[in-house]
């Protein structure tokens, strides 16, 4: 079962990065943030 790789536009990357930062600051767990944004840990780094 392989998943199709999606490319994110620069605007999407910036938005998801800001959303992730806000969620992590609010105290959400990293795994919950990754799942809600549908990105991998390496994408977020």
MOPAC internal coordinates of N, CA, C and O (Angstrom, degrees):
PM7 1SCF
backbone

  N    0.0000 0     0.00 0     0.00 0    0    0    0
  C    1.4477 1     0.00 0     0.00 0    1    0    0
  C    1.5288 1   108.44 1     0.00 0    2    1    0
  O    1.2310 1   120.46 1   -77.57 1    3    2    1
  N    1.2958 1   116.73 1   102.43 1    3    2    1
  C    1.4582 1   119.45 1   178.65 1    5    3    2
  C    1.5282 1   108.75 1  -106.61 1    6    5    3
  O    1.2310 1   121.42 1   -35.24 1    7    6    5
  N    1.3134 1   114.89 1   144.76 1    7    6    5
  C    1.4538 1   119.08 1   178.64 1    9    7    6
  C    1.5136 1   109.09 1   -97.92 1   10    9    7
  O    1.2310 1   121.24 1   -33.34 1   11   10    9
  N    1.2998 1   115.24 1   146.66 1   11   10    9
  C    1.4538 1   120.30 1   179.62 1   13   11   10
  C    1.5261 1   109.02 1   -74.50 1   14   13   11
  O    1.2310 1   120.82 1   -46.92 1   15   14   13
  N    1.2939 1   116.04 1   133.08 1   15   14   13
  C    1.4587 1   121.26 1  -179.53 1   17   15   14
  C    1.5216 1   109.09 1   -78.25 1   18   17   15
  O    1.2310 1   121.06 1   -50.04 1   19   18   17
  N    1.3376 1   115.57 1   129.96 1   19   18   17
  C    1.4553 1   120.55 1   178.58 1   21   19   18
  C    1.5188 1   109.65 1  -108.04 1   22   21   19
  O    1.2310 1   121.21 1   -37.37 1   23   22   21
  N    1.2874 1   115.29 1   142.63 1   23   22   21
  C    1.4603 1   121.18 1   174.57 1   25   23   22
  C    1.5160 1   108.44 1   -98.62 1   26   25   23
  O    1.2310 1   120.78 1   -41.98 1   27   26   25
  N    1.3145 1   116.12 1   138.02 1   27   26   25
  C    1.4552 1   121.37 1   177.76 1   29   27   26
  C    1.5253 1   109.00 1  -102.81 1   30   29   27
  O    1.2310 1   121.38 1   -38.64 1   31   30   29
  N    1.3150 1   114.96 1   141.36 1   31   30   29
  C    1.4639 1   119.49 1   176.45 1   33   31   30
  C    1.5339 1   108.06 1   -73.84 1   34   33   31
  O    1.2310 1   120.16 1   -19.04 1   35   34   33
  N    1.3281 1   117.31 1   160.96 1   35   34   33
  C    1.4733 1   119.49 1   178.09 1   37   35   34
  C    1.5307 1   112.84 1   -55.86 1   38   37   35
  O    1.2310 1   120.16 1   141.87 1   39   38   37
  N    1.3219 1   117.30 1   -38.13 1   39   38   37
  C    1.4728 1   120.38 1   178.80 1   41   39   38
  C    1.5199 1   110.95 1   -64.68 1   42   41   39
  O    1.2310 1   120.50 1   139.86 1   43   42   41
  N    1.3285 1   116.64 1   -40.14 1   43   42   41
  C    1.4598 1   120.33 1   178.95 1   45   43   42
  C    1.5192 1   110.90 1   -65.99 1   46   45   43
  O    1.2310 1   120.45 1   140.70 1   47   46   45
  N    1.3112 1   116.75 1   -39.30 1   47   46   45
  C    1.4637 1   120.96 1  -179.70 1   49   47   46
  C    1.5287 1   110.39 1   -63.06 1   50   49   47
  O    1.2310 1   120.58 1   134.11 1   51   50   49
  N    1.3202 1   116.49 1   -45.89 1   51   50   49
  C    1.4643 1   120.76 1  -179.82 1   53   51   50
  C    1.5257 1   110.01 1   -63.71 1   54   53   51
  O    1.2310 1   120.38 1   135.67 1   55   54   53
  N    1.3244 1   116.88 1   -44.33 1   55   54   53
  C    1.4662 1   120.91 1  -178.80 1   57   55   54
  C    1.5291 1   110.79 1   -63.52 1   58   57   55
  O    1.2310 1   120.43 1   134.82 1   59   58   57
  N    1.3209 1   116.79 1   -45.18 1   59   58   57
  C    1.4606 1   120.33 1  -179.11 1   61   59   58
  C    1.5220 1   111.11 1   -67.61 1   62   61   59
  O    1.2310 1   120.23 1   144.29 1   63   62   61
  N    1.3163 1   117.16 1   -35.71 1   63   62   61
  C    1.4538 1   120.67 1   177.78 1   65   63   62
  C    1.5283 1   110.77 1   -64.74 1   66   65   63
  O    1.2310 1   120.30 1   136.49 1   67   66   65
  N    1.3092 1   117.03 1   -43.51 1   67   66   65
  C    1.4660 1   121.24 1   178.45 1   69   67   66
  C    1.5215 1   110.89 1   -66.35 1   70   69   67
  O    1.2310 1   120.53 1   137.91 1   71   70   69
  N    1.3309 1   116.60 1   -42.09 1   71   70   69
  C    1.4636 1   120.69 1   178.19 1   73   71   70
  C    1.5247 1   110.50 1   -61.66 1   74   73   71
  O    1.2310 1   120.63 1   136.84 1   75   74   73
  N    1.3293 1   116.40 1   -43.16 1   75   74   73
  C    1.4600 1   120.81 1   179.90 1   77   75   74
  C    1.5230 1   110.52 1   -62.87 1   78   77   75
  O    1.2310 1   120.32 1   136.66 1   79   78   77
  N    1.3247 1   116.99 1   -43.34 1   79   78   77
  C    1.4605 1   120.88 1   179.66 1   81   79   78
  C    1.5269 1   110.30 1   -61.60 1   82   81   79
  O    1.2310 1   120.38 1   136.93 1   83   82   81
  N    1.3247 1   116.88 1   -43.07 1   83   82   81
  C    1.4588 1   120.87 1   179.53 1   85   83   82
  C    1.5284 1   111.21 1   -64.18 1   86   85   83
  O    1.2310 1   120.54 1   137.68 1   87   86   85
  N    1.3223 1   116.57 1   -42.32 1   87   86   85
  C    1.4680 1   120.30 1   179.81 1   89   87   86
  C    1.5216 1   111.48 1   -65.79 1   90   89   87
  O    1.2310 1   120.41 1   137.61 1   91   90   89
  N    1.3322 1   116.82 1   -42.39 1   91   90   89
  C    1.4586 1   120.17 1   179.67 1   93   91   90
  C    1.5258 1   111.18 1   -66.47 1   94   93   91
  O    1.2310 1   120.50 1   142.41 1   95   94   93
  N    1.3135 1   116.64 1   -37.59 1   95   94   93
  C    1.4625 1   120.97 1   177.82 1   97   95   94
  C    1.5264 1   110.45 1   -65.67 1   98   97   95
  O    1.2310 1   120.77 1   145.71 1   99   98   97
  N    1.3343 1   116.13 1   -34.29 1   99   98   97
  C    1.4604 1   121.18 1   179.18 1  101   99   98
  C    1.5241 1   112.25 1   -74.63 1  102  101   99
  O    1.2310 1   120.26 1   172.92 1  103  102  101
  N    1.3352 1   117.11 1    -7.08 1  103  102  101
  C    1.4503 1   120.16 1   175.51 1  105  103  102
  C    1.5173 1   115.53 1   102.11 1  106  105  103
  O    1.2310 1   120.08 1  -171.96 1  107  106  105
  N    1.3189 1   117.46 1     8.04 1  107  106  105
  C    1.4675 1   119.53 1   177.71 1  109  107  106
  C    1.5199 1   110.46 1   -70.81 1  110  109  107
  O    1.2310 1   121.12 1   -30.02 1  111  110  109
  N    1.3124 1   115.46 1   149.98 1  111  110  109
  C    1.4524 1   123.01 1   177.70 1  113  111  110
  C    1.5303 1   109.59 1   -71.08 1  114  113  111
  O    1.2310 1   120.10 1   -35.04 1  115  114  113
  N    1.3245 1   117.41 1   144.96 1  115  114  113
  C    1.4593 1   121.87 1  -178.52 1  117  115  114
  C    1.5259 1   111.77 1   -57.26 1  118  117  115
  O    1.2310 1   120.24 1   136.92 1  119  118  117
  N    1.3245 1   117.15 1   -43.08 1  119  118  117
  C    1.4672 1   119.36 1  -179.00 1  121  119  118
  C    1.5247 1   111.41 1   -64.00 1  122  121  119
  O    1.2310 1   119.95 1   144.58 1  123  122  121
  N    1.3230 1   117.70 1   -35.42 1  123  122  121
  C    1.4668 1   121.09 1   177.92 1  125  123  122
  C    1.5252 1   110.86 1   -68.06 1  126  125  123
  O    1.2310 1   120.65 1   141.19 1  127  126  125
  N    1.3266 1   116.36 1   -38.81 1  127  126  125
  C    1.4690 1   120.80 1   178.47 1  129  127  126
  C    1.5249 1   110.19 1   -65.02 1  130  129  127
  O    1.2310 1   120.38 1   133.97 1  131  130  129
  N    1.3259 1   116.87 1   -46.03 1  131  130  129
  C    1.4612 1   120.82 1  -179.64 1  133  131  130
  C    1.5216 1   110.96 1   -61.32 1  134  133  131
  O    1.2310 1   120.54 1   138.56 1  135  134  133
  N    1.3124 1   116.58 1   -41.44 1  135  134  133
  C    1.4549 1   120.38 1  -179.08 1  137  135  134
  C    1.5277 1   110.92 1   -68.31 1  138  137  135
  O    1.2310 1   119.56 1   137.55 1  139  138  137
  N    1.3152 1   118.44 1   -42.45 1  139  138  137
  C    1.4586 1   120.27 1  -178.14 1  141  139  138
  C    1.5291 1   112.15 1   -68.71 1  142  141  139
  O    1.2310 1   120.25 1   148.71 1  143  142  141
  N    1.3457 1   117.13 1   -31.29 1  143  142  141
  C    1.4646 1   120.28 1   178.94 1  145  143  142
  C    1.5289 1   112.46 1   -89.80 1  146  145  143
  O    1.2310 1   120.92 1   172.09 1  147  146  145
  N    1.3404 1   115.84 1    -7.91 1  147  146  145
  C    1.4688 1   122.00 1  -179.52 1  149  147  146
  C    1.5258 1   112.26 1    57.64 1  150  149  147
  O    1.2310 1   121.10 1  -131.89 1  151  150  149
  N    1.3257 1   115.49 1    48.11 1  151  150  149
  C    1.4608 1   121.62 1   176.09 1  153  151  150
  C    1.5185 1   109.24 1  -131.27 1  154  153  151
  O    1.2310 1   120.83 1   -18.12 1  155  154  153
  N    1.3306 1   116.02 1   161.88 1  155  154  153
  C    1.4591 1   120.29 1   176.89 1  157  155  154
  C    1.5291 1   108.58 1   -89.80 1  158  157  155
  O    1.2310 1   121.40 1   -13.12 1  159  158  157
  N    1.3074 1   114.93 1   166.88 1  159  158  157
  C    1.4665 1   119.45 1   179.32 1  161  159  158
  C    1.5164 1   111.43 1   -63.47 1  162  161  159
  O    1.2310 1   120.38 1   142.11 1  163  162  161
  N    1.3314 1   116.88 1   -37.89 1  163  162  161
  C    1.4593 1   119.62 1   179.54 1  165  163  162
  C    1.5316 1   112.21 1   -67.04 1  166  165  163
  O    1.2310 1   120.36 1   149.97 1  167  166  165
  N    1.3163 1   116.92 1   -30.03 1  167  166  165
  C    1.4693 1   120.34 1   177.10 1  169  167  166
  C    1.5158 1   110.37 1   -67.39 1  170  169  167
  O    1.2310 1   120.84 1   141.23 1  171  170  169
  N    1.3107 1   115.99 1   -38.77 1  171  170  169
  C    1.4616 1   120.46 1  -176.90 1  173  171  170
  C    1.5202 1   112.59 1   -72.05 1  174  173  171
  O    1.2310 1   120.10 1   151.61 1  175  174  173
  N    1.3269 1   117.41 1   -28.39 1  175  174  173
  C    1.4518 1   120.77 1  -178.70 1  177  175  174
  C    1.4572 1   109.46 1   -70.50 1  178  177  175
  O    1.2310 1   120.10 1   180.00 1  179  178  177

